[in-house]
């Protein structure tokens, strides 16, 4: 590794920093979502070559467009291959890197927040000194699914859901540690789920707080548990992730409110904290099987 070189450390979640290495800003990003655990960028970039630099974040890059020949120089080691839709590369933080795109490229970048990733590592392995192993051209359905879920969330709700992002970030971090790190993941057996009193405590917390502002960290802290194990045991107990459970509760509230003809669907959507009426309709259909309008008409 060329430690004698002094290269810029690029914070890829900042607009000004992105333009130091790429010609264009992302066409969709989490910049306005106020996510503290993971960041997202959806890019369409012309053929270009980045200067050699260090990234302050792990960078997960997913090809989502037409095939593109991509070259990466990582710690002085060159790699070159043709990436097709769904191909993924993983570049650890603070490694000397440059990238060359031999044509216009469409791709997603995911940046796990370093402190969040470190906390997850501390919860899941005995030694929190976890080193991510670089990957250049791999297929991973879970990473692809998470990237597309984040993209959809930002398209439906530009401000995003902190709890949803945090849940996906936890899943992604554990997956990276389990599959692409030098440390072994501790698979603890918690088949029984949450104790009944802790499950009720979590449900009460969710009911008593604004769903739009609840974070996974806050619920886990209330129960005196780590984020990862709370989310895992909660799903074992309910069959739903915390985010799915909250959405289902809001849909059930919506069913009650739809019986009140004095309230418009737009007002119900706003009162329940959905980003907009389209997002409300999407989630309502997912859990109720009909649109809010159709549900009201059947009453």
VOBA-1610 file (N, C-alpha, C; in pm, whole numbers, padded with zeros to 5 digits, always signed):
BEGIN
Unk+00085-00119+00000Unk+00000+00000+00000Unk+00088+00125+00000Unk+00051+00225-00080Unk+00138+00341-00099Unk+00112+00446+00010Unk+00162+00417+00130Unk+00132+00504+00244Unk+00200+00640+00232Unk+00307+00646+00148Unk+00379+00773+00139Unk+00300+00878+00062Unk+00197+00839-00010Unk+00122+00934-00091Unk+00019+01008-00007Unk+00003+01133-00032Unk-00100+01212+00035Unk-00211+01239-00066Unk-00322+01168-00049Unk-00434+01180-00141Unk-00555+01236-00067Unk-00644+01301-00140Unk-00763+01356-00075Unk-00853+01245-00021Unk-00911+01268+00098Unk-01011+01177+00153Unk-01147+01232+00111Unk-01216+01159+00028Unk-01340+01206-00031Unk-01459+01156+00050Unk-01542+01250+00094Unk-01668+01215+00160Unk-01776+01215+00053Unk-01811+01096+00004Unk-01897+01085-00113Unk-02042+01120-00087Unk-02078+01150+00039Unk-02216+01191+00064Unk-02233+01342+00052Unk-02123+01413+00028Unk-02130+01557+00010Unk-02123+01592-00137Unk-02213+01680-00179Unk-02221+01716-00320Unk-02089+01773-00372Unk-02028+01860-00295Unk-01903+01922-00339Unk-01792+01819-00354Unk-01793+01718-00268Unk-01689+01615-00275Unk-01709+01524-00396Unk-01834+01490-00426Unk-01861+01402-00541Unk-01804+01463-00668Unk-01818+01595-00684Unk-01772+01660-00806Unk-01620+01670-00814Unk-01551+01632-00707Unk-01405+01623-00714Unk-01359+01501-00793Unk-01446+01400-00802Unk-01404+01277-00870Unk-01498+01234-00982Unk-01623+01281-00983Unk-01718+01243-01087Unk-01772+01368-01156Unk-01803+01358-01286Unk-01847+01478-01360Unk-01983+01532-01317Unk-02073+01444-01270Unk-02211+01486-01244Unk-02255+01449-01103Unk-02350+01525-01053Unk-02417+01491-00927Unk-02506+01369-00950Unk-02538+01294-00844Unk-02637+01185-00859Unk-02773+01242-00897Unk-02851+01164-00971Unk-02985+01211-01009Unk-03088+01181-00900Unk-03050+01098-00804Unk-03134+01071-00687Unk-03040+01041-00571Unk-03063+01106-00457Unk-02975+01081-00343Unk-03051+01095-00212Unk-02987+01051-00106Unk-03047+01059+00028Unk-03007+01188+00099Unk-02953+01285+00025Unk-02901+01407+00087Unk-03005+01479+00172Unk-03132+01477+00129Unk-03237+01547+00203Unk-03315+01455+00298Unk-03275+01331+00303Unk-03351+01235+00384Unk-03311+01234+00530Unk-03200+01298+00561Unk-03154+01306+00700Unk-03127+01168+00759Unk-03080+01075+00674Unk-03042+00943+00725Unk-02906+00953+00791Unk-02892+00890+00907Unk-02766+00897+00980Unk-02687+00767+00973Unk-02746+00661+00914Unk-02685+00529+00920Unk-02637+00477+00784Unk-02692+00530+00678Unk-02658+00484+00544Unk-02690+00596+00446Unk-02613+00605+00339Unk-02639+00706+00236Unk-02650+00637+00102Unk-02719+00706+00010Unk-02755+00645-00118Unk-02736+00747-00230Unk-02689+00699-00345Unk-02682+00783-00463Unk-02710+00702-00589Unk-02795+00754-00674Unk-02826+00689-00801Unk-02766+00776-00911Unk-02672+00718-00987Unk-02591+00796-01080Unk-02616+00757-01225Unk-02599+00856-01312Unk-02584+00833-01455Unk-02467+00920-01498Unk-02352+00857-01519Unk-02228+00930-01543Unk-02174+00900-01683Unk-02111+00999-01746Unk-02048+00974-01877Unk-01918+00896-01858Unk-01858+00854-01968Unk-01727+00790-01961Unk-01632+00885-01887Unk-01559+00831-01791Unk-01473+00917-01711Unk-01372+00831-01635Unk-01274+00898-01579Unk-01177+00831-01492Unk-01156+00918-01368Unk-01176+00863-01251Unk-01159+00940-01128Unk-01011+00953-01096Unk-00972+01061-01030Unk-00836+01066-00978Unk-00821+00965-00864Unk-00700+00926-00834Unk-00679+00836-00721Unk-00714+00909-00592Unk-00785+00840-00502Unk-00833+00906-00381Unk-00861+00801-00273Unk-00892+00850-00156Unk-00938+00767-00045Unk-01084+00803-00018Unk-01166+00704+00012Unk-01306+00730+00047Unk-01323+00717+00197Unk-01398+00809+00256Unk-01423+00804+00400Unk-01525+00695+00436Unk-01595+00642+00337Unk-01697+00539+00358Unk-01664+00414+00277Unk-01715+00299+00324Unk-01720+00183+00236Unk-01811+00219+00119Unk-01775+00175+00000Unk-01855+00206-00119Unk-01903+00076-00182Unk-02034+00062-00190Unk-02095-00051-00259Unk-02157+00003-00386Unk-02108-00047-00501Unk-02152+00003-00631Unk-02227-00108-00704Unk-02348-00076-00751Unk-02433-00174-00819Unk-02466-00123-00959Unk-02430-00200-01059Unk-02464-00165-01198Unk-02613-00189-01220Unk-02684-00089-01271Unk-02829-00105-01292Unk-02871-00067-01433Unk-02776-00048-01520Unk-02811-00012-01656Unk-02753-00108-01756Unk-02722-00056-01872Unk-02665-00138-01978Unk-02524-00181-01940Unk-02469-00283-02006Unk-02333-00329-01974Unk-02230-00217-01989Unk-02131-00218-01903Unk-02027-00117-01903Unk-01895-00181-01863Unk-01789-00147-01934Unk-01655-00193-01894Unk-01604-00099-01786Unk-01566-00158-01674Unk-01522-00080-01558Unk-01384-00127-01517Unk-01296-00030-01489Unk-01164-00062-01437Unk-01152-00003-01296Unk-01090-00076-01208Unk-01063-00025-01073Unk-00918-00050-01039Unk-00852+00052-00987Unk-00718+00040-00932Unk-00732+00052-00782Unk-00703-00057-00711Unk-00718-00058-00565Unk-00585-00095-00502Unk-00527-00001-00428Unk-00397-00021-00365Unk-00292-00065-00467Unk-00300-00005-00587Unk-00202-00033-00690Unk-00228-00157-00772Unk-00337-00229-00742Unk-00369-00353-00814Unk-00482-00325-00914Unk-00457-00344-01044Unk-00560-00314-01144Unk-00657-00431-01163Unk-00784-00396-01189Unk-00887-00493-01222Unk-00973-00435-01333Unk-01019-00520-01424Unk-01100-00473-01536Unk-01198-00582-01574Unk-01325-00544-01594Unk-01426-00642-01633Unk-01547-00569-01689Unk-01632-00645-01758Unk-01757-00591-01808Unk-01866-00616-01705Unk-01927-00508-01657Unk-02034-00518-01559Unk-02169-00514-01631Unk-02259-00603-01590Unk-02395-00603-01643Unk-02491-00573-01528Unk-02616-00555-01562Unk-02718-00519-01463Unk-02715-00614-01343Unk-02698-00556-01223Unk-02696-00637-01101Unk-02558-00672-01051Unk-02453-00651-01131Unk-02317-00677-01085Unk-02277-00574-00979Unk-02198-00620-00882Unk-02168-00540-00763Unk-02018-00537-00738Unk-01969-00423-00693Unk-01833-00414-00641Unk-01839-00353-00501Unk-01747-00395-00415Unk-01738-00345-00278Unk-01597-00294-00255Unk-01585-00168-00219Unk-01455-00107-00193Unk-01451-00059-00049Unk-01363-00114+00035Unk-01355-00069+00175Unk-01311+00077+00185Unk-01346+00138+00295Unk-01306+00277+00321Unk-01155+00286+00339Unk-01104+00407+00312Unk-00964+00441+00339Unk-00866+00350+00265Unk-00901+00316+00141Unk-00810+00241+00055Unk-00783+00323-00070Unk-00661+00317-00120Unk-00624+00392-00239Unk-00697+00335-00360Unk-00775+00420-00427Unk-00856+00368-00537Unk-00874+00472-00647Unk-00893+00423-00768Unk-00940+00505-00879Unk-01027+00415-00966Unk-01118+00476-01039Unk-01213+00401-01121Unk-01221+00464-01259Unk-01226+00379-01361Unk-01242+00426-01499Unk-01366+00360-01558Unk-01457+00443-01610Unk-01577+00394-01677Unk-01559+00414-01826Unk-01562+00305-01905Unk-01536+00313-02048Unk-01665+00331-02127Unk-01743+00430-02089Unk-01871+00456-02153Unk-01969+00507-02049Unk-02085+00558-02095Unk-02184+00608-02001Unk-02232+00494-01912Unk-02241+00523-01784Unk-02274+00418-01686Unk-02387+00463-01596Unk-02472+00368-01562Unk-02582+00391-01469Unk-02560+00296-01351Unk-02556+00353-01231Unk-02524+00270-01116Unk-02576+00332-00987Unk-02588+00247-00887Unk-02626+00289-00751Unk-02503+00280-00663Unk-02485+00380-00578Unk-02384+00375-00474Unk-02453+00371-00337Unk-02409+00281-00253Unk-02454+00276-00114Unk-02333+00297-00026Unk-02349+00385+00074Unk-02239+00416+00166Unk-02283+00390+00309Unk-02248+00274+00368Unk-02277+00253+00511Unk-02201+00354+00596Unk-02267+00414+00692Unk-02203+00513+00779Unk-02102+00441+00869Unk-01976+00485+00871Unk-01871+00410+00941Unk-01899+00382+01088Unk-01949+00480+01163Unk-01975+00457+01306Unk-02089+00357+01325Unk-02191+00367+01242Unk-02303+00274+01248Unk-02254+00133+01217Unk-02172+00120+01115Unk-02117-00009+01078Unk-02032-00066+01191Unk-01951+00019+01254Unk-01865-00027+01364Unk-01948-00076+01482Unk-02058-00005+01513Unk-02144-00050+01624Unk-02206-00186+01593Unk-02249-00204+01468Unk-02306-00333+01430Unk-02202-00443+01441Unk-02079-00414+01400Unk-01972-00512+01412Unk-01947-00549+01557Unk-01953-00450+01644Unk-01929-00474+01786Unk-02039-00564+01845Unk-02159-00556+01789Unk-02271-00636+01838Unk-02269-00779+01787Unk-02200-00803+01676Unk-02213-00933+01609Unk-02086-01017+01606Unk-01973-00959+01641Unk-01849-01037+01646Unk-01777-01006+01776Unk-01693-01100+01820Unk-01623-01083+01947Unk-01524-00968+01940Unk-01458-00954+01829Unk-01361-00847+01809Unk-01419-00749+01708Unk-01438-00626+01749Unk-01504-00530+01661Unk-01413-00478+01550Unk-01286-00520+01548Unk-01195-00478+01441Unk-01225-00562+01317Unk-01328-00524+01245Unk-01371-00598+01127Unk-01314-00533+01003Unk-01256-00612+00915Unk-01202-00562+00790Unk-01283-00616+00673Unk-01339-00526+00595Unk-01414-00567+00477Unk-01317-00610+00367Unk-01348-00722+00303Unk-01264-00775+00195Unk-01314-00718+00063Unk-01230-00653-00016Unk-01276-00594-00143Unk-01333-00700-00236Unk-01436-00659-00311Unk-01497-00744-00413Unk-01508-00659-00540Unk-01487-00723-00655Unk-01490-00643-00778Unk-01612-00670-00864Unk-01644-00795-00892Unk-01760-00825-00977Unk-01828-00948-00917Unk-01932-00923-00839Unk-02002-01031-00771Unk-02152-01016-00796Unk-02226-01122-00768Unk-02372-01119-00769Unk-02419-01144-00627Unk-02506-01060-00576Unk-02556-01076-00440Unk-02700-01026-00436Unk-02797-01116-00436Unk-02939-01075-00441Unk-02980-00988-00323Unk-02923-01011-00204Unk-02963-00931-00088Unk-02917-00787-00103Unk-02792-00766-00141Unk-02742-00629-00160Unk-02821-00559-00270Unk-02847-00631-00380Unk-02926-00571-00489Unk-03064-00533-00440Unk-03128-00622-00363Unk-03262-00593-00312Unk-03264-00473-00220Unk-03163-00461-00133Unk-03155-00347-00043Unk-03137-00217-00122Unk-03052-00221-00223Unk-03029-00099-00302Unk-03156-00053-00373Unk-03231-00147-00429Unk-03355-00111-00499Unk-03463-00066-00401Unk-03464-00125-00280Unk-03561-00082-00179Unk-03533+00061-00134Unk-03406+00096-00117Unk-03371+00234-00081Unk-03408+00331-00193Unk-03385+00290-00315Unk-03421+00374-00431Unk-03572+00400-00434Unk-03649+00294-00415Unk-03795+00309-00416Unk-03841+00399-00302Unk-03781+00384-00184Unk-03818+00467-00069Unk-03796+00615-00099Unk-03683+00648-00159Unk-03654+00788-00190Unk-03741+00840-00302Unk-03779+00755-00396Unk-03868+00798-00503Unk-04008+00827-00450Unk-04055+00745-00357Unk-04187+00767-00298Unk-04186+00878-00195Unk-04075+00890-00124Unk-04066+00984-00013Unk-03926+01045-00012Unk-03907+01163-00073Unk-03774+01223-00082Unk-03706+01245+00053Unk-03786+01256+00159Unk-03728+01275+00292Unk-03700+01142+00361Unk-03750+01033+00302Unk-03718+00900+00350Unk-03769+00870+00490Unk-03768+00743+00525Unk-03803+00698+00659Unk-03675+00658+00730Unk-03646+00725+00841Unk-03524+00695+00917Unk-03527+00551+00966Unk-03641+00505+01016Unk-03650+00368+01068Unk-03629+00267+00956Unk-03689+00291+00841Unk-03675+00200+00728Unk-03529+00192+00684Unk-03465+00308+00670Unk-03325+00311+00628Unk-03237+00242+00731Unk-03265+00266+00859Unk-03185+00206+00966Unk-03201+00055+00966Unk-03321+00006+00942Unk-03344-00138+00938Unk-03266-00202+00824Unk-03272-00140+00705Unk-03199-00193+00591Unk-03048-00181+00613Unk-03005-00071+00677Unk-02862-00055+00704Unk-02812-00163+00799Unk-02891-00200+00899Unk-02852-00306+00992Unk-02840-00439+00918Unk-02939-00469+00835Unk-02935-00593+00757Unk-02812-00597+00667Unk-02785-00485+00600Unk-02671-00478+00510Unk-02539-00494+00586Unk-02527-00426+00700Unk-02403-00432+00778Unk-02374-00574+00825Unk-02476-00641+00878Unk-02458-00779+00924Unk-02421-00870+00807Unk-02485-00848+00692Unk-02456-00929+00573Unk-02311-00909+00529Unk-02264-00785+00528Unk-02125-00758+00489Unk-02028-00826+00584Unk-02057-00819+00714Unk-01970-00881+00813Unk-01971-01033+00796Unk-02088-01087+00773Unk-02103-01232+00760Unk-02039-01285+00633Unk-02056-01213+00522Unk-02017-01267+00392Unk-01884-01213+00339Unk-01852-01086+00374Unk-01739-01022+00308Unk-01639-00959+00405Unk-01621-01019+00522Unk-01525-00964+00618Unk-01429-01072+00667Unk-01327-01028+00738Unk-01226-01119+00790Unk-01268-01181+00922Unk-01382-01138+00979Unk-01427-01189+01108Unk-01549-01277+01090Unk-01564-01373+01179Unk-01677-01463+01173Unk-01797-01404+01245Unk-01910-01413+01181Unk-02036-01364+01235Unk-02087-01460+01343Unk-02133-01406+01455Unk-02186-01488+01563Unk-02336-01508+01542Unk-02375-01627+01507Unk-02517-01656+01485Unk-02577-01707+01616Unk-02626-01617+01697Unk-02682-01656+01825Unk-02822-01713+01806Unk-02853-01815+01884Unk-02983-01880+01873Unk-03083-01812+01965Unk-03174-01738+01905Unk-03279-01670+01981Unk-03414-01708+01923Unk-03434-01840+01911Unk-03553-01889+01842Unk-03682-01849+01910Unk-03676-01817+02040Unk-03798-01784+02111Unk-03849-01644+02088Unk-03771-01561+02022Unk-03813-01422+02002Unk-03801-01341+02130Unk-03867-01227+02132Unk-03865-01139+02249Unk-03950-01198+02362Unk-03906-01180+02486Unk-03996-01213+02598Unk-04124-01130+02584Unk-04235-01184+02631Unk-04364-01118+02612Unk-04365-00976+02668Unk-04302-00956+02783Unk-04306-00822+02842Unk-04225-00723+02759Unk-04115-00771+02697Unk-04035-00681+02613Unk-04107-00652+02481Unk-04175-00752+02428Unk-04253-00728+02306Unk-04361-00625+02332Unk-04429-00636+02446Unk-04534-00539+02480Unk-04474-00401+02502Unk-04355-00398+02563Unk-04287-00270+02586Unk-04256-00202+02452Unk-04210-00282+02354Unk-04179-00227+02222Unk-04305-00176+02154Unk-04412-00254+02161Unk-04539-00215+02098Unk-04594-00088+02162Unk-04585-00079+02295Unk-04633+00042+02364Unk-04552+00163+02322Unk-04421+00145+02307Unk-04334+00257+02265Unk-04375+00304+02126Unk-04399+00209+02036Unk-04438+00244+01901Unk-04571+00319+01901Unk-04667+00273+01981Unk-04799+00337+01985Unk-04794+00477+02042Unk-04700+00501+02134Unk-04695+00629+02206Unk-04603+00732+02143Unk-04545+00700+02028Unk-04455+00794+01963Unk-04495+00813+01817Unk-04458+00928+01765Unk-04487+00963+01626Unk-04414+00865+01535Unk-04491+00790+01456Unk-04432+00686+01371Unk-04328+00742+01275Unk-04346+00864+01231Unk-04253+00922+01136Unk-04118+00955+01194Unk-04108+00961+01329Unk-03982+00998+01393Unk-03920+00886+01476Unk-03979+00767+01474Unk-03925+00656+01552Unk-03802+00601+01481Unk-03697+00575+01558Unk-03580+00509+01502Unk-03561+00374+01568Unk-03497+00285+01498Unk-03466+00153+01552Unk-03380+00166+01677Unk-03287+00260+01673Unk-03198+00284+01788Unk-03279+00322+01912Unk-03381+00407+01894Unk-03460+00454+02008Unk-03539+00340+02072Unk-03600+00255+01989Unk-03678+00144+02044Unk-03586+00046+02116Unk-03472+00015+02052Unk-03379-00080+02113Unk-03324-00027+02245Unk-03294+00102+02248Unk-03244+00163+02371Unk-03349+00156+02482Unk-03474+00180+02447Unk-03584+00172+02544Unk-03590+00032+02606Unk-03559-00071+02528Unk-03566-00209+02576Unk-03434-00257+02635Unk-03329-00172+02627Unk-03199-00211+02680Unk-03132-00319+02597Unk-03151-00312+02463Unk-03096-00413+02373Unk-03018-00345+02261Unk-02936-00424+02191Unk-02871-00373+02072Unk-02974-00366+01960Unk-02948-00279+01863Unk-03039-00263+01749Unk-03058-00395+01674Unk-02946-00462+01649Unk-02951-00581+01566Unk-03035-00691+01632Unk-03009-00718+01760Unk-03082-00827+01824Unk-03228-00792+01849Unk-03255-00664+01877Unk-03395-00624+01891Unk-03470-00650+01761Unk-03415-00602+01648Unk-03484-00617+01519Unk-03503-00764+01486Unk-03401-00844+01514Unk-03410-00987+01483Unk-03517-01057+01567Unk-03515-01030+01698Unk-03611-01096+01787Unk-03753-01044+01766Unk-03765-00914+01733Unk-03898-00858+01705Unk-03961-00928+01586Unk-03882-00952+01482Unk-03937-01020+01364Unk-03973-01164+01397Unk-03892-01229+01481Unk-03926-01366+01522Unk-04057-01368+01599Unk-04083-01264+01677Unk-04204-01260+01760Unk-04328-01224+01680Unk-04314-01135+01582Unk-04431-01080+01512Unk-04442-01124+01367Unk-04332-01175+01310Unk-04331-01207+01168Unk-04307-01086+01080Unk-04288-00969+01143Unk-04267-00844+01070Unk-04144-00773+01123Unk-04075-00699+01037Unk-03970-00610+01084Unk-04036-00494+01159Unk-03961-00421+01243Unk-04021-00305+01311Unk-04084-00206+01213Unk-04018-00182+01100Unk-04074-00088+01002Unk-04204-00142+00945Unk-04208-00270+00909Unk-04331-00329+00855Unk-04443-00325+00958Unk-04409-00348+01084Unk-04510-00347+01190Unk-04570-00207+01204Unk-04485-00105+01200Unk-04534+00032+01213Unk-04625+00069+01096Unk-04585+00031+00974Unk-04668+00060+00857Unk-04803-00011+00869Unk-04801-00136+00915Unk-04925-00211+00931Unk-05016-00143+01033Unk-04958-00093+01143Unk-05037-00021+01243Unk-05099+00105+01184Unk-05023+00176+01101Unk-05074+00298+01040Unk-05186+00267+00941Unk-05173+00155+00869Unk-05279+00115+00777Unk-05406+00079+00854Unk-05390+00011+00967Unk-05507-00022+01050Unk-05573+00105+01103Unk-05492+00204+01141Unk-05549+00332+01182Unk-05625+00397+01067Unk-05565+00385+00948Unk-05629+00444+00830Unk-05765+00382+00804Unk-05777+00251+00825Unk-05906+00184+00804Unk-06013+00244+00894Unk-05974+00274+01019Unk-06069+00336+01111Unk-06107+00476+01066Unk-06006+00552+01022Unk-06032+00690+00981Unk-06114+00698+00851Unk-06101+00597+00767Unk-06175+00597+00641Unk-06326+00581+00662Unk-06365+00537+00780Unk-06508+00528+00810Unk-06567+00666+00836Unk-06480+00764+00860Unk-06526+00901+00885Unk-06530+00976+00752Unk-06647+00989+00696Unk-06661+01050+00565Unk-06620+01197+00563Unk-06613+01258+00681Unk-06575+01400+00687Unk-06426+01422+00657Unk-06347+01314+00667Unk-06203+01325+00641Unk-06173+01281+00499Unk-06098+01363+00426Unk-06057+01324+00292Unk-05940+01226+00302Unk-05917+01152+00195Unk-05805+01059+00193Unk-05673+01134+00207Unk-05665+01251+00150Unk-05544+01332+00162Unk-05521+01372+00308Unk-05626+01410+00377Unk-05614+01447+00519Unk-05571+01327+00603Unk-05627+01210+00576Unk-05589+01090+00650Unk-05442+01058+00627Unk-05400+01068+00502Unk-05259+01044+00469Unk-05168+01137+00547Unk-05203+01264+00551Unk-05120+01363+00622Unk-05123+01339+00772Unk-05240+01309+00827Unk-05253+01289+00972Unk-05173+01169+01021Unk-05156+01070+00934Unk-05083+00949+00974Unk-04934+00956+00943Unk-04890+01069+00891Unk-04747+01090+00873Unk-04687+01034+00746Unk-04771+00998+00648Unk-04716+00952+00520Unk-04663+01073+00443Unk-04562+01048+00360Unk-04497+01158+00288Unk-04593+01226+00192Unk-04680+01148+00130Unk-04777+01202+00035Unk-04886+01098+00014Unk-04986+01136-00064Unk-05101+01048-00084Unk-05063+00923-00164Unk-04968+00937-00255Unk-04925+00821-00334Unk-04858+00716-00246Unk-04773+00763-00154Unk-04707+00667-00064Unk-04809+00599+00025Unk-04906+00676+00075Unk-05013+00620+00157Unk-05088+00511+00080Unk-05125+00541-00045Unk-05199+00446-00126Unk-05118+00319-00153Unk-04987+00337-00174Unk-04900+00221-00201Unk-04897+00127-00082Unk-04872+00182+00037Unk-04865+00098+00157Unk-05002+00041+00194Unk-05106+00121+00176Unk-05241+00072+00209Unk-05276-00048+00122Unk-05248-00039-00006Unk-05277-00150-00098Unk-05194-00273-00061Unk-05069-00251-00020Unk-04982-00363+00015Unk-05038-00444+00131Unk-05097-00374+00229Unk-05143-00444+00349Unk-05294-00472+00349Unk-05371-00395+00271Unk-05517-00415+00270Unk-05568-00482+00144Unk-05486-00482+00038Unk-05526-00548-00086Unk-05614-00464-00176Unk-05652-00345-00131Unk-05730-00252-00212Unk-05678-00111-00186Unk-05715-00017-00271Unk-05675+00122-00250Unk-05761+00183-00140Unk-05717+00293-00078Unk-05801+00361+00023Unk-05939+00398-00032Unk-05943+00444-00158Unk-06071+00483-00218Unk-06163+00362-00231Unk-06108+00249-00276Unk-06189+00128-00292Unk-06236+00077-00157Unk-06148+00087-00057Unk-06185+00042+00078Unk-06303+00125+00131Unk-06297+00257+00112Unk-06405+00343+00159Unk-06535+00315+00086Unk-06526+00288-00043Unk-06647+00261-00122Unk-06717+00134-00078Unk-06642+00040-00023Unk-06701-00087+00021Unk-06762-00081+00160Unk-06739+00030+00231Unk-06793+00041+00366Unk-06945+00050+00366
//
